[in-house]
């Protein structure tokens, strides 16, 4: 029988989107970290995106994770709560003050100090110094114009079966609009295309928060 064209899924209602986004509630520790983020002008990942990161870290039984963009520890705390008890988060940020606030978040959450390695510096200076094929997850929430370069580093850093994740993959509803041609939008759009076309990646774009792009590095076949 000839195939029938699929009917487009109607847009999700704002009330349903809000329900899904806050389905997994944040506790007072995450709320405090988010308030600190607002005070220093950092846009932290939303609760829906954070829950997705925790879920992914749990499913992968993640032992080693790289985070690009420490912020004040919101996404880092979500990741740590999904990782195995001996897992280590390596988190990179240009702003030493942001990392100081993130360490406060982790201390308040009683995360052992040996489980977090904070590195202050530019991501593209730090990432090349990290160990090849060692990490379960690489999570990027840094400079959007560097996203394609982060992808190249992630492909080297991930173990087979590991997952790279990019926040802001919809970039304020601009990526899907071809009329939007500013540098950051084009960079994120180019990234989504590169991930989709890469032979060794299994991609997934989730409409969570401002968009969460995930891709698993396939094992040898």
N, C-alpha and C positions, 0 to 999 in steps of 0.2 A: 504494500500500500504506500502511496506517496506520503511523505512526511507533511505534517500540518505546521505552518509557521507558529512559533510560540507567541503567546499573548504577553505584551510587556507587563511586568509587575507594577501595579499602581504605587505611587510614592507613599512612603510610610508617613502616617500622620504625626504631627509634632508631639502629641500626647504619648503615642506609642514609642517614639524615638526617646523621649525623656524617660519613660518607664524602663526601657532597655538600658539606657545609659547609666541609670542609677540603681539597676537591679541588684548589683553587689554593692552594698553600702560601704562607705569609708568610715574608719574609726577615728577617734580623737587625735591619734598620732598623725595620720594622713591629713586630717583637716588642719592641724597645726603646721605641718610642712607646706601645705598649699597656701596657708595664710602668709607664711614667710616668703614664699615664691612671689605672691602678689606685692609684698612690701619692697622687693628688690627688682621688680619688673620682669620676672620670669613667668612664662606661660607654661604651666605644668601640664602633663598629659591628663586627660579627663579620667573619671572613675571607670568608665566603660573600657577605655584603652588600658588602664592599669590592671583591671580584672583580666583582660585578655593576656597581658604579659604574665601575670601570675599563673594563669591556666597553662600557658605555653611552657613556662619554666617547670611546672609540675609534671606535665605530660612527658617532657623530655628528661625528667629527673636530672635537671641541669646541675652540673658541678662547677662549670666555669662560664661566666658571662662577661661580655664587654658592653659597656654603655658609653655612648658618645653624647655628651650633654648631661652633666650631673644635676644641674639645677639645684634645688634645695632638698633633693632626696625622695621626691614623690614616686617617680617611676622606679628608682632604685629599691625603695622599700617594697613596692609591689613585686618586683622581680625576686628579691631575697626571700619573700614569704612563700614563693613557689618553688624555689630551689631546694635541693637536698640540704640537710642540716650542716654538712661540711662544705657546701658550695661557696665559691669566692666570686664576688662581683668586682670587676676592674672598671672604674668609672673615670672618665676623662672630661675635663672642662677647662676653658681658658681662665675662668674667674675663680681665683682662690677664695674669695668671700662666699661665693655660692657653695663651694665645697665645704667650707667651714660650717655653713648652715646645714648642709646635707649630713655631715658627721654628727651634728647635734640631733638631727632626726633619727639617725641610726642608733645613737646612744640612748635616746629616749625610748626607742623601740626595743632596747636590750639586745641589739645585734652585736655579737662578739666582734671585737676590733679586727681580729684576724680574718674575718669574712669579707671585709671591704678594703680594697686597695684604691685609694684616690690618687690620681695623677693630674697635676696641674700643667696645662700646656695645650697647644694646638693639636687637634686630633690627627691631622695628617703628618705631624712630627712624631706623635706618640705611637700610633698604630703600627708603623713599620718595625718598631722595636718589640712587639708582642710575638708570642710563639705561634708558628704555623700550625694549622690543623688541630688546634688545642681547645677551641671554644664551642660550646653548645648553642649559644645565642650571641648575636651581635645586634644590639639595639641602637639605632641612630635617631637622635633628636637634636641635631646640631645645625650648622650652617647649611641651608637648603641648596646653595649653589655648589656645595661640595658633595652632595649626595652620591653622584656617580663615582666619585673617587672613594667614598666610604664603601660602596658596593665592591669595588675592585679589592680593597683591603679585606672586606668581609669574606670574599671567596677564598682568600689565602688563610684567614684565621679560623674559619669554621672547620670542624670535623665533618666527615661524611654523615649526612643526616641532620646536621645542624641547621639552624634557621636564622636568617637575617630579617630584621624588622625595621621599618621606617615609619616614624610618626609624621603627621601632616601630609599624608599622601594625596589628599584632595585639596589641600592648600586653600582653605577658605572658599571653596566652591569654584576656584579659578581653573583648576587642571582640566576639568571637563568642558570648559568654554574655550574654543579655539581662538576667540577674539582676544583673550588675555595673553599678552606676550611679554610681560615683565620678566626680568632675569630669574627671579626665584621660581615663578610659575613654570617657565620653560625648563628649568633645571629639574623640577619635580616631575614634570610631564615626560622629559627624556628618560628619567630614571624608571618610571612605570613601563615605558616601552622597552627599555633595555632588559628589565627583569622578565617581562613577558616573552621576549625573544631569545633568552638565554637557554641553551640546550640542557644545561645541567641544573636548572632551577625549576622547582614546582611552585608556581606563584598563587597568591591569594590576596585580593584587595577587599578589606572589610570596611564598610561604611560606619566605623566606630569613631566617635569624636570627630576629629578633622581628617579621618582616614588613616587606616593602619595597613600598610603594605607588608606582606610576609612572603618569604620564599625559602623553601627547603633545598639545601644542597643535596642532590641525589647521591646515593651510594653507587659504587661501581656496579655496572650491569653486565 
